[in-house]
């Protein structure tokens, strides 16, 4: 997401049609303001009916053009969410200037029980869009829509994370079932594990009960399927990283892998989730990961609420995981020395706070390394 810059003055949009689309799976509510009418109009469409949405815009545009003698511009907006960015690309291709809003950045009433309906949300979106185009500062944050190639490239790393989570869940389930009888577990990820299991006996010298054994076999079959899909995915990623394929994202992955502590899977996730974007400064990098502080200062109150946890959740998790790996494999680097000096006599809570600070510093250092070639101070490169 990008910080709000000054928009175009309202005078340049006096003949503009403003459209706000409140999206849901069942219905779309289109809130619209056109220069030929003084009031806001609303149109309910079936969810996903983009053909009718474009037809509605064209009908309103034709009415305004007939009344004023010139074709008006159309500016639209919707909130980032379940539908992704396909609608943004569709509207842009149809000649509509579209903005994707960060839902968390839109100001709402602070009452304990505030009314919330699609009608109210649509009007709020429309007013926010018009305020943004008037040039009001910090009205809303605009989501920077990634390229289709960049959006598609991160599917592999996200699928891998889900498969690893499923693999751990199946393994833990098998261990829990065997623990009911106090039996040895072995390594359920081996293909010959079922043959080994049938030879095991419980504390009474009895084999597994038939229903429990059948359940474990089904669980093991699902585990083997996940492992096969993981292996196929890793082979596909290795093929994409071959020298014959040269793209900016592949070059950034190769550049990161030259640093010790960064492997192929980890660098692929970092590039696909974080470093595919072009950040303007270090604050945008930390803000996108949600690693920026959240102060609470009002009158005599002055306290820190911790990190914002905004932006990309996967990038934030990988940044903190990378900080621990960096301490293990890059112990002589300046960042690792800073962490050890900061936490020399600290407790566990202070170390958890410091590791988040290290993750923020490390992500910024890697961004500088990718953009300027400046290697993190005293970092070790791979042979």
TORLUM-184621 format. One line per field, with one value per residue (C-alpha): residue in one letter; x, y negated, z. Coordinates in steps of 0.05 Angstrom, whole numbers, plus 32768, in hexadecimal, padded with zeros to 4 digits. Example, Ala and Ser with C-alpha at 12.3 -4.5 7.8 and 13.67 -1.06 7.14 Angstrom:
// residues 2
residu = [a:s]
u = [80F6:8111]
v = [805A:8015]
w = [809C:808F]
END
This chain:
// residues 383
residu = [x:x:x:x:x:x:x:x:x:x:x:x:x:x:x:x:x:x:x:x:x:x:x:x:x:x:x:x:x:x:x:x:x:x:x:x:x:x:x:x:x:x:x:x:x:x:x:x:x:x:x:x:x:x:x:x:x:x:x:x:x:x:x:x:x:x:x:x:x:x:x:x:x:x:x:x:x:x:x:x:x:x:x:x:x:x:x:x:x:x:x:x:x:x:x:x:x:x:x:x:x:x:x:x:x:x:x:x:x:x:x:x:x:x:x:x:x:x:x:x:x:x:x:x:x:x:x:x:x:x:x:x:x:x:x:x:x:x:x:x:x:x:x:x:x:x:x:x:x:x:x:x:x:x:x:x:x:x:x:x:x:x:x:x:x:x:x:x:x:x:x:x:x:x:x:x:x:x:x:x:x:x:x:x:x:x:x:x:x:x:x:x:x:x:x:x:x:x:x:x:x:x:x:x:x:x:x:x:x:x:x:x:x:x:x:x:x:x:x:x:x:x:x:x:x:x:x:x:x:x:x:x:x:x:x:x:x:x:x:x:x:x:x:x:x:x:x:x:x:x:x:x:x:x:x:x:x:x:x:x:x:x:x:x:x:x:x:x:x:x:x:x:x:x:x:x:x:x:x:x:x:x:x:x:x:x:x:x:x:x:x:x:x:x:x:x:x:x:x:x:x:x:x:x:x:x:x:x:x:x:x:x:x:x:x:x:x:x:x:x:x:x:x:x:x:x:x:x:x:x:x:x:x:x:x:x:x:x:x:x:x:x:x:x:x:x:x:x:x:x:x:x:x:x:x:x:x:x:x:x:x:x:x:x:x:x:x:x:x:x:x:x:x:x:x:x:x:x:x:x:x:x:x]
u = [8000:8017:800F:7FDC:7FF6:7FD1:7F99:7F7D:7F54:7F08:7F02:7F22:7EEC:7EAE:7E97:7EAC:7E81:7E95:7E87:7E91:7E86:7E77:7E89:7E6E:7E65:7E1A:7E0E:7E33:7E19:7E2F:7E2B:7E30:7E32:7E2E:7E32:7DEC:7DCA:7DCE:7DC3:7DE6:7DC9:7DD0:7DCD:7DCD:7DEE:7DF8:7E3C:7E72:7E46:7E7C:7E57:7E1C:7E4C:7E6D:7E2A:7E11:7E4E:7E44:7DFB:7E0A:7E44:7E16:7DE2:7E16:7E35:7DF0:7DE1:7E25:7E3C:7E7E:7E90:7E9F:7ED7:7EC7:7EEC:7EDC:7EF4:7EEA:7F09:7F41:7F29:7F0D:7F07:7F50:7F64:7F40:7F09:7F3E:7F5E:7F19:7F05:7F48:7F43:7EFE:7F1A:7F04:7F36:7F32:7F4F:7F54:7F4D:7F6D:7F2E:7F53:7F66:7F1E:7F06:7EC6:7E9D:7EB8:7E76:7E71:7E35:7E3A:7E0B:7E2C:7E08:7E1D:7DF7:7E1F:7E61:7E54:7E47:7E86:7EAF:7E93:7EA1:7EE7:7EF4:7EDC:7F06:7F43:7F39:7F30:7F77:7F67:7FA5:7FA7:7F5E:7F6B:7FA4:7FA4:7FB9:7FEE:7FD4:800C:801A:7FF7:803A:804E:800A:800E:8056:8045:8011:8048:8065:8020:800C:804C:803D:7FF8:8014:8049:8012:7FE8:8024:8030:7FE7:7FE4:8024:800C:7FCA:7FEC:8019:7FDC:7FB7:7FF1:7FFC:7FB8:7FD6:801B:803B:807A:806F:80AC:80AE:8068:8085:80A8:8084:8091:8078:8036:805B:8085:8047:8025:805F:8058:8034:8016:8028:7FFF:8021:7FE2:7FE0:7FBA:7F6D:7F50:7F29:7F63:7F92:7F62:7F5E:7FAA:7FB0:7F81:7FA6:7FE9:7FCE:7FBC:8001:8022:7FF7:800D:8055:804F:8031:8068:809D:807B:8076:80C0:80D3:80A9:80CA:810F:80FD:80E6:8128:8151:8182:8156:811F:8137:8104:810E:80EF:811D:8159:8144:813D:8182:819E:8180:8198:81E0:81D8:81E3:81A4:8176:8160:8136:80F2:80FD:8116:80DD:80AB:80CE:80D2:808B:806B:8098:80D0:80A7:8090:80B8:80BC:80D0:80F0:80FE:80BF:8093:80B9:80AD:8066:8054:806C:8045:8085:807D:806D:8028:802E:7FF3:7FFF:7FC7:7FD0:7FF7:7FF0:802E:8035:8047:8014:8047:804E:8014:800C:7FF1:8003:8019:8012:803C:8075:8074:8077:80B1:80D6:80D4:80E6:8121:8139:8142:8165:8192:81AA:81BB:81DE:81F8:8211:824B:8221:8216:81CB:81D8:820A:81D8:81A4:81D4:81EA:81A2:818C:81CA:81A7:815F:8127:80FB:80C9:8100:811E:80DB:80D5:811D:8114:80DC:8109:813F:810E:80FC:8146:8155:811C:8133:817B:8165:813C:817B:81A3:8172:816B:81B1:81DD:81F3:8201:81EB:8226:8255:8223:823F:8234:822F:826A]
v = [8000:7FBA:7F7B:7F49:7F12:7ED3:7EE4:7EBC:7E7F:7E85:7E51:7E82:7EB5:7E8A:7EB3:7EF7:7F33:7F50:7F9A:7FC3:800E:8034:807C:80BC:8103:80FD:80B5:8077:8033:7FFB:7FB6:7F81:7F35:7F15:7ECA:7EC9:7EDA:7EBB:7EFB:7F3E:7F79:7FC3:8000:8048:807C:80C6:80D7:80DD:80BF:8093:808F:806C:803F:8026:801F:7FF5:7FC7:7FBF:7FAD:7F78:7F5E:7F59:7F31:7F00:7EF8:7EEB:7EB5:7E91:7EA0:7EC2:7F06:7F04:7F29:7F62:7F6F:7FAC:7FCE:800D:802C:805F:80A3:80E6:80D3:80BF:8092:80AF:807B:8043:805D:8064:801C:8000:8025:8007:7FC0:7FB6:7F99:7FC8:7FC7:8002:7FEA:8008:8017:800C:7FC4:7FAB:7F81:7F9A:7F83:7F96:7FA4:7FE5:7FF9:7FDA:7FEB:8012:8024:8029:7FE8:7FC3:7FE2:7FD0:7F87:7F86:7FA2:7F6E:7F34:7F4E:7F52:7F0B:7EF2:7F15:7EF4:7EB0:7EB8:7EC0:7EDC:7F22:7F32:7F79:7FA7:7FC1:8009:800E:8045:8077:808D:80CC:80F0:80DC:80F0:8134:8141:813F:8177:81AB:8192:8189:81CF:81EB:81CA:81E9:822E:822A:8218:8253:8281:826D:8275:82BC:82D0:82B5:82D8:831B:8310:82FF:833E:836B:8346:835F:83A5:838F:83AB:8394:8365:836C:8340:833D:8318:8358:837F:83C2:83A8:83CE:8411:83FD:83E9:842C:844E:8421:8436:8410:8418:8459:8476:846C:844E:840F:8414:841B:83D9:83B1:83D2:83C1:8379:8374:8392:835E:8326:8341:8344:82FA:82EC:830F:82E9:82A7:82BC:82CF:828B:8268:828E:827C:8233:8230:824E:821A:81E2:81FE:81FD:81B4:81A2:81BF:8191:8194:816D:8126:80F7:80BF:80EB:8125:80F6:80DD:8124:8135:80F6:8107:814F:8137:8124:815A:816D:8165:81A3:81AC:81B3:8179:8149:815B:8149:8108:80F2:8107:80E7:80AB:8099:809C:8055:8016:7FF1:7FA8:7FA9:7FD4:7FBE:7FDB:801D:8022:8009:803D:8074:8056:804E:8004:7FEC:7FD6:7F9F:7F88:7F40:7F14:7EE0:7F00:7F46:7F5F:7FA9:7FD9:800B:8036:803F:802D:8073:8052:8063:80A8:80DC:8110:80DF:80CC:8115:8123:80E5:80FB:8143:8128:8100:813F:8162:8125:812B:8174:816F:8127:8122:80F4:80C1:807B:8088:80C7:80A2:806B:809E:80C0:807E:8068:80A8:80BA:80B8:80B6:80E6:810E:80D6:80A3:80D5:80DE:8093:808E:80C5:809D:8060:808B:80A4:805C:8049:8089:8080:8039:8050:8086:8052:8026:8062:8072:802A:800F:804D:8038:8078:8077:8064:809E:80D0:8112:8124:816B:8189]
w = [8000:7FF4:801D:8004:7FD9:7FC7:7F96:7F5C:7F70:7F6F:7F37:7F07:7F18:7F14:7ED8:7EF3:7F04:7F48:7F53:7F93:7F91:7FD1:7FC1:7FDE:7FC3:7FBD:7FA7:7F91:7FA7:7F78:7F97:7F61:7F5C:7F17:7F06:7EE8:7F2A:7F6F:7F96:7F9D:7F78:7F8B:7F5F:7F77:7F4A:7F4F:7F6D:7F37:7F00:7EE2:7E9F:7EBF:7EE6:7EA7:7E85:7EBF:7EBB:7E70:7E78:7EAB:7E81:7E44:7E6B:7E85:7E40:7E21:7E55:7E56:7E10:7E23:7E3D:7E88:7EAB:7EDA:7F1C:7F45:7F84:7FAE:7FEB:7FE6:7FFC:7FE4:7F9B:7F93:7F59:7F1C:7F20:7F23:7EE3:7EC2:7ED2:7EBD:7E7B:7E71:7E78:7EC1:7EF2:7F2D:7F73:7FA3:7FEB:8029:8053:8095:8081:8077:80B2:80D4:810F:8153:8175:819B:8172:812D:80F4:80BC:807B:8032:8026:805C:8046:7FFD:800F:803A:8001:7FD2:8002:800E:7FC3:7FB8:7FF3:7FD7:7F93:7FB5:7FCF:8019:803B:805A:804A:8035:8022:7FDA:7FCD:7F97:7F69:7F56:7F10:7EF9:7EF4:7F3B:7F57:7F35:7F4A:7F94:7F8D:7F92:7FD4:7FF3:7FDE:7FFB:803E:803F:802D:8064:8096:807F:8083:80CB:80DD:80C0:80E3:8126:811E:8113:814F:817A:8166:8176:81B8:81CE:81D4:81EB:81AB:8187:814D:8121:80E3:80C3:8087:806E:8038:805B:809E:809B:8094:80D0:80F7:80EE:8111:814E:818D:81C8:8211:8214:81D7:81AD:8166:8155:8159:8112:8111:812C:80F9:80C0:80D6:80DA:8094:8077:809B:8081:803A:803F:805B:8020:7FEF:800E:800B:7FC1:7FB2:7FD9:7FB1:7F6F:7F83:7F97:7F54:7F2F:7F58:7F47:7EFD:7F02:7F22:7EE9:7EC4:7E86:7EAB:7EB8:7ED7:7F0B:7F41:7F31:7F33:7F77:7F91:7F78:7F97:7FDB:7FD8:7FD6:801F:8053:807A:803D:8016:7FD7:7FF8:8028:7FF2:7FC4:7FFA:800B:7FC3:7FB1:7FEF:7FFB:7FCB:7F8C:7F9E:7F90:7FD2:7FD5:801A:8056:807A:8043:8049:8094:808E:8059:8089:80C3:80EC:80FB:8142:8158:818C:81B7:81CC:81E5:821B:8253:8235:8211:8204:81CC:81B3:818E:8143:8116:80F7:80B8:8071:805A:8092:806E:8062:80AC:80C3:8093:80AA:80F3:80E1:80B8:80F4:811D:80E3:80DA:8122:8117:80D4:80D4:811B:8109:80E3:80FE:8108:8131:815C:8167:817E:81AE:81CB:81D3:81F6:821D:8261:8249:8257:8227:821B:820B:81DA:81B7:81AF:8197:8163:8143:8141:8121:80ED:80DB:80D4:80AD:807B:806D:8065:8033:800D:8008:7FF2:7FB9:7FA1:7FAA:7FB1:7FF7:801D:8067:8092:80A2:8083:8069:8020:8006:7FE2]
END
